[in-house]
Amino acid sequence: MQTINLLYKNRQRKHLFYLAGFTLLLLPTALCILLNGAIDISGTQLLESMFGKSNDSSSLILWQIRLPRLVGAFFGGVSLALAGTVLQAVLKNPLAAPSTLGIAQGAAFGAALGITLSGMPDLLPHLQGLPGSISEYAMTSGFAFIFSLLTTGTIILLAHLQNSGKESIILAGVALSSLFMAGTTFLQYFADETQLAMIVHWTFGDLARASWPELYLIGCVTVVSTLYFFSNRLAYNALLAGDEVAQSLGVNVKRLRFVSMFMASLTTAATVTFFGILGFVGLIAPHMARRLVGSDHRYLLPLAAVLGVLVLLFADLLGQALLDPVVLPAGVITSFLGTPVFLLLLFSRRRSGTW
Amino acid sequence: MVMEIKNLSFSYGSQSVLQEICCTFQPGFIYAILGVNGAGKSTLINLLAGFFKPDSGAVFLNNDNLHKLSLSRLAMEIAFVPQQQQLSDLTVCDFLLLGRTPYVRYQSANADEEIVFGILEKLKLKSLALRPLHKLSGGELQKTALARALVQQTEILLLDEPTSSLDMKNQLEVMEIIVRETVEKALITIITMHDVNLALRFANRFVLMQEEKILAFGDFEVMSEKNLSELYGLSVEIHTVGKTTLVTPKRGI
């Protein structure tokens, strides 16, 4: 009796150790982000700028470029990783993630549509009062957001219509992805050179793109969804035992599945709209966490969130260092990382029958 | 606690599955629901678990309509074990802890863990405590699923074919646990079963279901050659070997 208790506590301690370790690793990584870039900033300059004792260019760089990048990586990493983890839980499919369900591709199509339409002001006369750059920006983001939500709506509808066989949801996601990619290609074919460049550039997920007002918005959405996900961590655990058992344990399975998918897509939509496509973060981070602490969502959710941030920060640093002085956007790096992980998941039969 | 089914009817779309079912379940008894495939056994147990809503009639827990209770309240009254267990990499300990979900507000307390450890000890599953679910054998998995339901500490236990995929030894072990807990905690235990002989050996009340209706309901008296022959649609013989009653089909191959 005493011994199981001890063994069980030890196991929990090990999980907490992973969590604490990776959280601590965030600090030096964050520091690297703040210190590295086109212009060198020293440690003392960093401290002076942080606490408002300096007003020179380094302070400007820090507050307007590096810090937004860091905060962006934080919110983006947390929201994409948690969205992936939760989608995997409610769809019972290890391959579920924002990028494999077509949500990101939907956003890319929306952005391309926004860029193309804002090049044709005759079509939308009521926008003509606004300065060109603002209306263009609003249209790009607005359409990206709407289309990522539309994709999710379709996925939720399909999941709802087809109560069993959740494997096919991923296939539906693949179908939607290729539909939206075809749509984007179609728009690219008719776009002029500037628009083409904008469309292509939009799809490169880049942490440097968002500035403070957008970060506030992403932050709010991330905080709300994170609170929802964490408060339901035991319900996600119950779902591991099957829908019927979860319901017999008092979990409203239908509502949990619906609200979770909605929340996951909302945070993904907000992140993708302002950063572009940061492919596979929602797949890599949850699976790294799963390898370390298993599927117990009490530990899986926080660890996946921390790993999501770390993956984005490393991708950003790697993007800066790899082809220096050319800076690669983080999205390019995460997509490169994602493909092997995706294939590994597909072809290595996990030890369990289900995961 | 008394569970009472009153005039319960249910259909899948236009296909009627249960018609005007009535019966009462008392604490301390094991009720075996018997019948051929498609007689409505599983549908009935799903209705009792609250997964389906009846077309007409109702199920009462004391005086409360079961289908009007909240899910969390229901989870404190009724535990359900499905026929097939869904595998995951949760350890046996963490899986059992799921049984405390209805009671946990924010974080499971030490008291919840003590309940889990207690059941593990009682069901002799201690050595499996930290093993992931997908590494258990069929018998261990079924016992673990049963343990999870016991951790839920409800007065009603619903089991859908708990022994159908087990070997003889594990069948006996699982049924012995069910009998012991039912008597000790005065549970209402309702089990759907295919194996008439296992039912005769361990259950003490029988619900014979045929073509959407209850053919007979009661104690050992309803397990007559006549009733069972009608239930399974072939003539059977009842033998008594020592203390054991055995049912065998007459038509041999």
Chai-1 contact restraints between the chains, C-beta under 6 A:
chainA,res_idxA,chainB,res_idxB,connection_type,confidence,min_distance_angstrom,max_distance_angstrom,comment,restraint_id
A,M1,B,F117,contact,1.0,0.0,6.0,A-B,restraint_1
A,M1,B,E121,contact,1.0,0.0,6.0,A-B,restraint_2
A,I4,B,F117,contact,1.0,0.0,6.0,A-B,restraint_3
A,I4,B,K126,contact,1.0,0.0,6.0,A-B,restraint_4
A,I4,B,A129,contact,1.0,0.0,6.0,A-B,restraint_5
A,N5,B,F117,contact,1.0,0.0,6.0,A-B,restraint_6
A,L7,B,L130,contact,1.0,0.0,6.0,A-B,restraint_7
A,Y8,B,C93,contact,1.0,0.0,6.0,A-B,restraint_8
A,L234,B,T101,contact,1.0,0.0,6.0,A-B,restraint_9
A,A238,B,L98,contact,1.0,0.0,6.0,A-B,restraint_10
A,A238,B,T101,contact,1.0,0.0,6.0,A-B,restraint_11
A,L240,B,S88,contact,1.0,0.0,6.0,A-B,restraint_12
A,L240,B,L90,contact,1.0,0.0,6.0,A-B,restraint_13
A,A241,B,Q86,contact,1.0,0.0,6.0,A-B,restraint_14
A,A241,B,L98,contact,1.0,0.0,6.0,A-B,restraint_15
A,G242,B,Q86,contact,1.0,0.0,6.0,A-B,restraint_16
A,E244,B,P82,contact,1.0,0.0,6.0,A-B,restraint_17
A,S248,B,A49,contact,1.0,0.0,6.0,A-B,restraint_18
A,S248,B,F80,contact,1.0,0.0,6.0,A-B,restraint_19
A,L249,B,A75,contact,1.0,0.0,6.0,A-B,restraint_20
A,L249,B,T101,contact,1.0,0.0,6.0,A-B,restraint_21
A,G250,B,L71,contact,1.0,0.0,6.0,A-B,restraint_22
A,G250,B,S72,contact,1.0,0.0,6.0,A-B,restraint_23
A,G250,B,A75,contact,1.0,0.0,6.0,A-B,restraint_24
A,G250,B,P102,contact,1.0,0.0,6.0,A-B,restraint_25
A,N252,B,L71,contact,1.0,0.0,6.0,A-B,restraint_26
A,G294,B,D89,contact,1.0,0.0,6.0,A-B,restraint_27
A,S295,B,S88,contact,1.0,0.0,6.0,A-B,restraint_28
A,S295,B,D89,contact,1.0,0.0,6.0,A-B,restraint_29
A,D296,B,D94,contact,1.0,0.0,6.0,A-B,restraint_30
A,S352,B,L87,contact,1.0,0.0,6.0,A-B,restraint_31
A,S352,B,D89,contact,1.0,0.0,6.0,A-B,restraint_32
A,S352,B,H134,contact,1.0,0.0,6.0,A-B,restraint_33
A,G353,B,L87,contact,1.0,0.0,6.0,A-B,restraint_34
A,G353,B,H134,contact,1.0,0.0,6.0,A-B,restraint_35
A,T354,B,L87,contact,1.0,0.0,6.0,A-B,restraint_36
